[in-house]
Amino acid sequence: MYTHILVPVSFDEDHNTAAAVAVAGQLVSEGAKVTLLHVMQQVPKYAANYIPRGFQNEARQAISESLTTIGADLANVEGVVVEGPVGKTILKWAEAHEVDCVIVASHKPSMQDVLLGSTATHVARHARCAVHLVR
């Protein structure tokens, strides 16, 4: 079906990442690639002085290891950790790496999501490829 599937991974408890990874396993073609992408929020400059030296690198390494664990049951899977604003970074990464399907785990919308929108909504509205929302 698809040759390159992107699964943005959030470690929030209310996101159903396991279901999104399972859907990726069902939709991926033989020999195709699955990328598990985690976007780290950039630390604001005013807070940077309060974060211990090396914390970002340690966090990046721990997240990378978690992505490897999450994707252990998939063939040809890669974990990628990047920094930036979440929604925009997912879209830019997908376009730059010729992703043909993004599978986004969503959560039950709250009033904040209705007013401001969620990452899943942003990706679904602006992606230039197929988007599969999992709730």
N, C-alpha and C positions, 0 to 999 in steps of 0.2 A: 504494500500500500504506500508507505512513505519511506523515503530514503534517509532523511535526517529529522529526528524528532527532538524537540527541546522541551524539557520538563523543569520549569523554575521551581526551586525547592525553598520553602520557608520552614523554619523550625518552630513556628508558632503552633501551639497545641490545637487550635481550631481549624487548621488547614489539613486536608486529607491527602497528604503527600503519598502515602502508601497506595491509595487508590489511583492517583495520577500515574505512578510508576507502573502499576498493574495494567492500566489502560495502554501505556506506552508499549508494554510487552505484547499486548494483543494487536496493536496497530502497526508495529514495525515490520518491515519486509526482511526477508533473509538477506544478510549481508549489510543491512542498513545500520545507521549509527544513532545512538541515543545519547544526548548530552543532558546531564543533570547540572543545572546552573543555580548557584546561590549568589545573590547580589548583596554585598555588605554595604550598609549605609556609610557614607563618609562621615568621619568624626568632625563636628564643627570646630573651627579654629579656637573658639573660646574654651572648649573642653579639652583640647589636645594636651594641654599642660598637666591635666589631672589624670591622664591615662599612663600607666607604667610603660617605660621603654620596652619595646618588643612585644607588647600585648597584641597589636594588630597581626603581627606575623604568627604568633602562637594561635590566635583565633582562626586565622586563615588555614593553618595546618590542621587544626582540630576539625574545622568544617570540611576540609578536603577529605579527611579520613572518614567522616560521617557520610559524605556523598558516596564514597567507595562501598561502604557497608549497605547503604540504601539501594544501590544499583547492583548488588552482588548476584542477583538472580537473572540479570539481563546479559545478553551477549553484546559485545561491541559497545560498551557504555563508557562514557568519560565524565568525570566530575570536574567542573570548572567553577572557580571562585573569582568574582570581579567586584569592583567598587563603583558606586554611583547611585543616582536616583533609581529606585527599583523599576518602575514601569518603563521609563525611557530606556534604561540600560538593557532590559529584556528585549525590547523591540529592536534596538540598534544591534545587539549581539545576534539576534535571529536573522536580521537582514544581511549582516556582514558575513555570516557563516552559512548562508543559503539553506536555512531551515525550511522545511515544507509543512511542518505541523508543530504547533505549540500546545502542550497539554498543561493547563493551569488548574491547580487545586484551588477551589474557592471555599469560602466559609459562608455561613448564613449571614445575610446582610443585616447590618445594624443601622440605626438612624444616622450615624456618622457616614456610613457608606452611601446612604441615600443622598446626603447633602454634598459630600466631597467626592464620592466615587471610590472604587476599590482598584487594586492593582489588576485583578482579573478583568474587570470591566474595561480598564484602560487598554490592556493587551488585546482584548476581544474587539474593541472598536478600531484600533489603529494598526493591527498586524496586517502584513501583506501576504500572509499565508493562512492556511487553515488553523483554526483555534478550537480546541476541545476543552470545555469547562467541566470539571469534576467537582461535585459537591458531596 
